[in-house]
């Protein structure tokens, strides 16, 4: 896939968001980022997560990831990207909600890193019910 035009002032996070929205694999993501003047670093947690979710395990399906969103209908937005409803959650965007979000994400990434295959990862995510804690917190505060 060729990427001809990328603005000079694009941020790395925006470039990654474009790569995700285009469902690029890892090699395509690296190419896209390099054309925007960025690279994935093995010492950056953000970059490691991008590598993982860009298919470092042989190409992940979009329904094998989680989608967390604040101040949006996360299920509806995630659906636009092909993410399954049970893998999407809206969280409360305050200190408690954001802290909980990062805590759950830490557990989720830790569990996923132990998986050796895409099928194993899907099973791990299905068994873990990682997003339930965030759903419960959000629902409790929006009764």
LOTIMI-790072 format. One record per atom (N, C-alpha, C): atom name; x, y, z. Coordinates in Angstrom, 2 decimals. Each point is the difference from the previous one (the first is absolute). Layout:
LOTIMI-790072
PT atom    east   north      up
PT   CA       X       Y       Z
...
***
This chain:
LOTIMI-790072
PT atom    east   north      up
PT    N    0.85   -1.17    0.00
PT   CA   -0.85    1.17    0.00
PT    C    0.89    1.23    0.00
PT    N   -0.25    0.92   -0.88
PT   CA    0.82    1.21   -0.09
PT    C   -0.72    1.17    0.67
PT    N    0.76    0.80    0.69
PT   CA   -0.54    1.18    0.67
PT    C    0.72    1.21   -0.58
PT    N   -0.68    0.74   -0.83
PT   CA    0.64    1.09   -0.73
PT    C    0.00    1.31    0.78
PT    N   -1.12    0.36    0.60
PT   CA   -0.11    1.33    0.60
PT    C   -0.30   -0.13    1.49
PT    N    0.93    0.50    0.81
PT   CA   -0.22    0.08    1.43
PT    C    0.44    1.40    0.42
PT    N   -0.84    0.68    0.74
PT   CA    0.34    1.36    0.42
PT    C    1.23    0.01    0.90
PT    N    0.75    1.08   -0.09
PT   CA    1.22    0.14    0.80
PT    C   -0.29    0.12    1.49
PT    N   -1.15    0.55    0.37
PT   CA   -0.26    0.28    1.42
PT    C   -0.85   -1.07    0.69
PT    N   -0.09   -1.17   -0.58
PT   CA   -0.80   -1.08    0.61
PT    C    0.74   -0.53    1.24
PT    N   -0.76   -0.24    1.07
PT   CA    0.62   -0.56    1.21
PT    C    0.10   -1.52   -0.13
PT    N    0.85   -0.58    0.80
PT   CA    0.15   -1.45   -0.03
PT    C   -1.30   -0.69    0.38
PT    N   -0.68    0.52    1.01
PT   CA   -1.27   -0.60    0.44
PT    C   -1.02    0.06   -1.13
PT    N   -0.06    1.11   -0.71
PT   CA   -0.93    0.13   -1.13
PT    C    0.38   -0.97   -1.11
PT    N    1.29   -0.13   -0.27
PT   CA    0.45   -0.94   -1.03
PT    C   -0.38   -1.43    0.37
PT    N    0.17   -0.35    1.28
PT   CA   -0.39   -1.33    0.47
PT    C   -1.51   -0.19   -0.14
PT    N   -0.77    1.02    0.35
PT   CA   -1.46   -0.09   -0.13
PT    C   -0.39   -0.25   -1.45
PT    N    0.65    0.69   -0.93
PT   CA   -0.27   -0.25   -1.42
PT    C    0.36   -1.44   -0.38
PT    N    1.14   -0.47    0.47
PT   CA    0.43   -1.37   -0.32
PT    C   -1.02   -1.02    0.52
PT    N   -0.49    0.23    1.21
PT   CA   -1.01   -0.91    0.57
PT    C   -1.28    0.06   -0.80
PT    N   -0.44    1.21   -0.33
PT   CA   -1.26    0.13   -0.73
PT    C    0.08   -0.61   -1.40
PT    N    1.21   -0.07   -0.55
PT   CA    0.18   -0.61   -1.32
PT    C    0.28   -1.50    0.09
PT    N    0.01   -0.54    1.23
PT   CA    0.23   -1.44    0.22
PT    C    1.34   -0.44   -0.60
PT    N    1.04    0.82    0.20
PT   CA    1.31   -0.34   -0.53
PT    C    0.64   -1.10    0.83
PT    N    0.76   -0.87   -0.67
PT   CA    0.76   -1.00    0.75
PT    C    1.26    0.68    0.54
PT    N    0.86   -0.74    0.67
PT   CA    1.17    0.59    0.64
PT    C    0.95    0.65   -1.01
PT    N    0.30   -0.69   -1.08
PT   CA    0.91    0.56   -1.00
PT    C   -0.57    1.27   -0.62
PT    N   -1.28   -0.02   -0.32
PT   CA   -0.65    1.18   -0.58
PT    C   -0.03    1.15    1.01
PT    N   -0.21   -0.33    1.27
PT   CA    0.00    1.03    1.04
PT    C    1.38    0.65    0.12
PT    N    1.04   -0.82    0.00
PT   CA    1.37    0.53    0.06
PT    C    0.27    0.91   -1.19
PT    N   -0.41   -0.44   -1.20
PT   CA    0.21    0.80   -1.22
PT    C   -0.75    1.32    0.11
PT    N   -1.26   -0.07    0.42
PT   CA   -0.82    1.20    0.13
PT    C    0.63    0.97    0.99
PT    N    0.41   -0.51    1.17
PT   CA    0.62    0.87    1.02
PT    C    1.31    0.60   -0.51
PT    N    0.80   -0.78   -0.71
PT   CA    1.28    0.53   -0.48
PT    C   -0.22    1.15   -0.98
PT    N   -1.02   -0.08   -0.79
PT   CA   -0.30    1.08   -0.95
PT    C   -0.47    1.26    0.71
PT    N   -0.48   -0.17    1.23
PT   CA   -0.40    1.16    0.82
PT    C    1.15    0.45    0.90
PT    N    1.15   -0.69   -0.11
PT   CA    1.17    0.39    0.77
PT    C    0.11   -0.67    1.37
PT    N   -0.69   -1.12    0.17
PT   CA    0.00   -0.70    1.30
PT    C    0.43   -1.45   -0.19
PT    N    0.36   -0.61    1.13
PT   CA    0.34   -1.43    0.01
PT    C   -0.53   -0.60    1.29
PT    N   -0.16   -1.32    0.00
PT   CA   -0.42   -0.70    1.22
PT    C    1.25   -0.38    0.78
PT    N    0.03    0.37    1.26
PT   CA    1.15   -0.26    0.85
PT    C   -0.27   -1.20    0.92
PT    N    0.97   -0.89    0.15
PT   CA   -0.19   -1.14    0.91
PT    C    0.02    0.40    1.47
PT    N    0.35    1.25    0.30
PT   CA    0.06    0.44    1.40
PT    C   -1.24    0.81    0.42
PT    N   -0.92    0.22   -0.90
PT   CA   -1.21    0.77    0.30
PT    C   -1.19   -0.94    0.20
PT    N   -0.67    0.11    1.15
PT   CA   -1.18   -0.84    0.25
PT    C   -1.07    0.25   -1.06
PT    N   -0.22    1.27   -0.33
PT   CA   -0.98    0.33   -1.03
PT    C    0.34   -0.72   -1.30
PT    N    1.27    0.08   -0.40
PT   CA    0.41   -0.63   -1.26
PT    C   -0.10   -1.52    0.06
PT    N    0.28   -0.59    1.14
PT   CA   -0.15   -1.45    0.14
PT    C   -1.45   -0.42   -0.16
PT    N   -0.91    0.78    0.56
PT   CA   -1.43   -0.29   -0.14
PT    C   -0.41    0.15   -1.46
PT    N    0.49    1.05   -0.66
PT   CA   -0.31    0.19   -1.43
PT    C    0.51   -1.19   -0.80
PT    N    1.22   -0.44    0.28
PT   CA    0.56   -1.17   -0.70
PT    C   -0.90   -1.22    0.19
PT    N   -0.39   -0.21    1.26
PT   CA   -0.82   -1.16    0.29
PT    C   -1.32    0.04   -0.76
PT    N   -0.69    1.14    0.11
PT   CA   -1.31    0.08   -0.62
PT    C    0.06    0.23   -1.50
PT    N    1.19    0.20   -0.56
PT   CA    0.14    0.12   -1.44
PT    C    0.31   -1.34   -0.64
PT    N   -0.03   -1.06    0.80
PT   CA    0.11   -1.32   -0.59
PT    C    1.31   -0.71    0.23
PT    N    0.70    0.30    1.06
PT   CA    1.27   -0.67    0.24
PT    C   -0.18   -1.48    0.31
PT    N   -1.25   -0.43    0.20
PT   CA   -0.26   -1.42    0.23
PT    C   -0.60   -0.63   -1.25
PT    N    0.36    0.51   -1.16
PT   CA   -0.46   -0.60   -1.25
PT    C   -1.26    0.63   -0.54
PT    N   -0.37    1.16    0.48
PT   CA   -1.17    0.70   -0.49
PT    C   -1.20   -0.24    0.88
PT    N   -0.41    1.00    0.71
PT   CA   -1.14   -0.12    0.90
PT    C   -1.27    0.47   -0.68
PT    N   -1.07   -0.66    0.29
PT   CA   -1.29    0.46   -0.49
PT    C   -0.45    1.13    0.90
PT    N   -0.76    0.94   -0.54
PT   CA   -0.39    1.15    0.81
PT    C   -0.89   -0.39    1.17
PT    N   -0.65   -1.18   -0.06
PT   CA   -0.85   -0.39    1.13
PT    C    0.79   -0.67    1.13
PT    N    1.31   -0.05   -0.11
PT   CA    0.79   -0.60    1.06
PT    C    0.62    1.04    0.92
PT    N   -0.31    1.27   -0.24
PT   CA    0.54    1.05    0.85
PT    C   -1.10    0.63    0.82
PT    N    0.40    0.83    0.94
PT   CA   -0.96    0.75    0.80
PT    C   -0.05    1.43   -0.47
PT    N   -1.14    0.63    0.18
PT   CA   -0.19    1.40   -0.38
PT    C   -0.57    0.72    1.19
PT    N    0.71    1.00    0.52
PT   CA   -0.44    0.76    1.15
PT    C   -0.17    1.45   -0.41
PT    N   -1.14    0.57    0.34
PT   CA   -0.24    1.38   -0.39
PT    C   -0.65    0.80    1.11
PT    N    0.40    1.26    0.11
PT   CA   -0.59    0.91    1.00
PT    C   -0.84    1.03   -0.72
PT    N   -1.15    0.33    0.58
PT   CA   -0.90    1.03   -0.52
PT    C   -0.53   -0.32   -1.39
PT    N   -0.08   -1.28   -0.33
PT   CA   -0.56   -0.44   -1.28
PT    C   -0.77   -1.29    0.25
PT    N   -0.79   -0.41   -0.97
PT   CA   -0.61   -1.32    0.04
PT    C    1.04   -0.96   -0.59
PT    N    0.82   -0.57    0.87
PT   CA    1.13   -0.81   -0.44
PT    C   -0.44   -1.19   -0.85
PT    N   -1.12   -0.61    0.34
PT   CA   -0.47   -1.16   -0.76
PT    C   -0.32    0.41   -1.43
PT    N   -0.68    1.12   -0.15
PT   CA   -0.38    0.47   -1.34
PT    C    1.23    0.38   -0.81
PT    N    0.92    0.73    0.60
PT   CA    1.21    0.43   -0.70
PT    C    0.87   -1.21   -0.33
PT    N    0.17   -0.91    0.95
PT   CA    0.82   -1.19   -0.24
PT    C   -0.56   -0.82   -1.16
PT    N   -1.33   -0.06   -0.09
PT   CA   -0.63   -0.73   -1.08
PT    C    0.40    0.51   -1.37
PT    N    0.26    1.31   -0.11
PT   CA    0.44    0.57   -1.27
PT    C    1.36   -0.54   -0.43
PT    N    0.80   -0.45    0.98
PT   CA    1.32   -0.54   -0.29
PT    C   -0.01   -1.53   -0.02
PT    N   -1.17   -0.60    0.10
PT   CA   -0.11   -1.45   -0.03
PT    C    0.32   -0.68    1.31
PT    N    0.02    0.76    1.10
PT   CA    0.28   -0.58    1.31
PT    C   -1.31   -0.52    0.58
PT    N    0.02   -1.23    0.49
PT   CA   -1.19   -0.64    0.55
PT    C   -0.54    0.78    1.20
PT    N   -1.31   -0.01    0.16
PT   CA   -0.66    0.73    1.08
PT    C    0.52   -0.38    1.38
PT    N    0.28   -1.27    0.21
PT   CA    0.47   -0.44    1.33
PT    C    1.44    0.41    0.29
PT    N    0.67    0.55   -0.99
PT   CA    1.38    0.46    0.20
PT    C    0.07    1.52    0.07
PT    N   -1.14    0.66    0.13
PT   CA   -0.03    1.47    0.07
PT    C   -0.63    0.42    1.32
PT    N    0.52    1.10    0.56
PT   CA   -0.52    0.49    1.27
PT    C    0.21    1.51    0.08
PT    N   -1.00    0.66    0.56
PT   CA    0.11    1.43    0.29
PT    C    0.43    0.15    1.45
PT    N    0.96    0.86    0.24
PT   CA    0.45    0.22    1.37
PT    C   -0.23    1.44    0.42
PT    N   -0.09    0.22    1.29
PT   CA   -0.18    1.33    0.57
PT    C    1.34    0.74   -0.05
PT    N    0.01    1.14   -0.67
PT   CA    1.24    0.73   -0.22
PT    C    0.28    0.96    1.17
PT    N    0.32   -0.57    1.14
PT   CA    0.45    0.78    1.15
PT    C    1.17   -0.76    0.61
PT    N    0.51    0.47    1.12
PT   CA    1.18   -0.63    0.60
PT    C   -0.24   -1.47    0.30
PT    N   -1.13   -0.32    0.61
PT   CA   -0.30   -1.39    0.37
PT    C   -0.19   -0.86   -1.25
PT    N   -0.80    0.48   -0.94
PT   CA   -0.27   -0.77   -1.21
PT    C    1.23   -0.22   -0.85
PT    N    0.82    1.03   -0.14
PT   CA    1.21   -0.12   -0.81
PT    C    1.01   -0.93    0.68
PT    N    0.12    0.10    1.32
PT   CA    0.89   -0.90    0.73
PT    C   -0.45   -1.44   -0.16
PT    N   -1.31   -0.23    0.11
PT   CA   -0.55   -1.34   -0.19
PT    C    0.27   -0.48   -1.43
PT    N   -0.19    0.88   -0.97
PT   CA    0.23   -0.34   -1.40
PT    C    1.44   -0.48   -0.21
PT    N    0.97    0.74    0.54
PT   CA    1.40   -0.39   -0.15
PT    C    0.31   -1.28    0.76
PT    N   -0.62   -0.20    1.14
PT   CA    0.21   -1.22    0.77
PT    C   -0.49   -1.22   -0.79
PT    N   -1.18    0.13   -0.57
PT   CA   -0.56   -1.10   -0.79
PT    C    0.84   -0.24   -1.25
PT    N    0.43    1.08   -0.64
PT   CA    0.82   -0.14   -1.20
PT    C    1.32   -0.69    0.34
PT    N    0.57    0.31    1.15
PT   CA    1.22   -0.65    0.44
PT    C   -0.21   -1.50    0.16
PT    N   -1.11   -0.39    0.63
PT   CA   -0.31   -1.42    0.17
PT    C   -0.23   -0.67   -1.36
PT    N   -0.72    0.70   -0.88
PT   CA   -0.32   -0.54   -1.31
PT    C    1.28   -0.23   -0.82
PT    N    0.87    1.00   -0.04
PT   CA    1.25   -0.13   -0.77
PT    C    0.88   -1.09    0.60
PT    N    0.06   -0.07    1.33
PT   CA    0.78   -1.05    0.65
PT    C   -0.49   -1.38   -0.37
PT    N   -1.31   -0.18   -0.01
PT   CA   -0.58   -1.30   -0.36
PT    C    0.26   -0.33   -1.47
PT    N   -0.16    0.99   -0.86
PT   CA    0.19   -0.20   -1.43
PT    C    1.46   -0.35   -0.31
PT    N    0.94    0.63    0.70
PT   CA    1.41   -0.28   -0.25
PT    C    0.37   -1.45    0.31
PT    N   -0.76   -0.66    0.87
PT   CA    0.27   -1.39    0.34
PT    C   -0.51   -0.97   -1.07
PT    N   -0.88    0.46   -0.86
PT   CA   -0.58   -0.85   -1.04
PT    C    1.01   -0.24   -1.11
PT    N   -0.05   -1.18   -0.57
PT   CA    0.97   -0.35   -1.03
PT    C   -0.60   -0.02   -1.40
PT    N   -1.31    0.21   -0.08
PT   CA   -0.64   -0.01   -1.32
PT    C   -1.22    0.91    0.04
PT    N   -0.49    0.31   -1.19
PT   CA   -1.19    0.83   -0.12
PT    C   -1.20   -0.70    0.64
PT    N   -0.16   -1.29   -0.23
PT   CA   -1.12   -0.74    0.58
PT    C    0.12   -0.04    1.52
PT    N    1.22   -0.20    0.49
PT   CA    0.22    0.01    1.44
PT    C   -0.33    1.34    0.61
PT    N    0.32    1.08   -0.73
PT   CA   -0.30    1.33    0.50
PT    C   -1.50    0.23    0.08
PT    N   -0.72   -0.41   -1.03
PT   CA   -1.46    0.18    0.02
PT    C   -0.61   -0.76    1.17
PT    N    0.45   -1.21    0.22
PT   CA   -0.52   -0.80    1.12
PT    C    0.32    0.68    1.32
PT    N    1.20    0.50    0.12
PT   CA    0.44    0.69    1.23
PT    C   -0.88    1.22    0.26
PT    N   -0.26    0.77   -1.03
PT   CA   -0.83    1.20    0.16
PT    C   -1.44   -0.37    0.34
PT    N   -0.50   -1.06   -0.62
PT   CA   -1.37   -0.44    0.28
PT    C   -0.14   -0.47    1.44
PT    N    0.98   -0.74    0.49
PT   CA   -0.04   -0.53    1.36
PT    C    0.19    1.09    1.06
PT    N    0.82    1.00   -0.33
PT   CA    0.38    1.01    0.98
PT    C   -1.07    1.02    0.35
PT    N   -0.94    0.23   -0.87
PT   CA   -1.04    1.01    0.22
PT    C    0.62    1.30    0.52
PT    N    1.08    0.42   -0.64
PT   CA    0.78    1.13    0.46
PT    C   -0.79    1.31    0.06
PT    N   -0.92    0.19   -0.93
PT   CA   -0.69    1.28   -0.08
PT    C   -1.17    0.11    0.97
PT    N   -0.39   -1.10    0.63
PT   CA   -1.16    0.02    0.90
PT    C    0.17    0.99    1.15
PT    N    1.20    0.10    0.54
PT   CA    0.25    0.91    1.12
PT    C   -0.27    1.45   -0.41
PT    N    0.36    0.36   -1.21
PT   CA   -0.24    1.35   -0.50
PT    C   -1.49    0.21   -0.25
PT    N   -0.65   -0.99   -0.60
PT   CA   -1.45    0.09   -0.24
PT    C   -0.75    0.22    1.32
PT    N    0.35   -0.79    1.01
PT   CA   -0.67    0.10    1.30
PT    C    0.20    1.38    0.62
PT    N    1.21    0.53   -0.08
PT   CA    0.27    1.33    0.54
PT    C   -0.83    1.06   -0.72
PT    N   -0.05   -0.08   -1.32
PT   CA   -0.74    0.99   -0.79
PT    C   -1.49   -0.08    0.29
PT    N   -0.53   -1.22    0.02
PT   CA   -1.44   -0.18    0.27
PT    C   -0.37    0.45    1.40
PT    N    0.85   -0.28    0.97
PT   CA   -0.26    0.41    1.39
PT    C   -0.11    1.52    0.08
PT    N    0.80    0.71   -0.73
PT   CA   -0.01    1.46    0.08
PT    C   -1.02    0.66   -0.89
PT    N   -0.65   -0.77   -0.87
PT   CA   -0.98    0.58   -0.92
PT    C   -1.38   -0.65    0.18
PT    N   -0.35   -0.31    1.23
PT   CA   -1.33   -0.58    0.27
PT    C   -1.05    1.06   -0.09
***
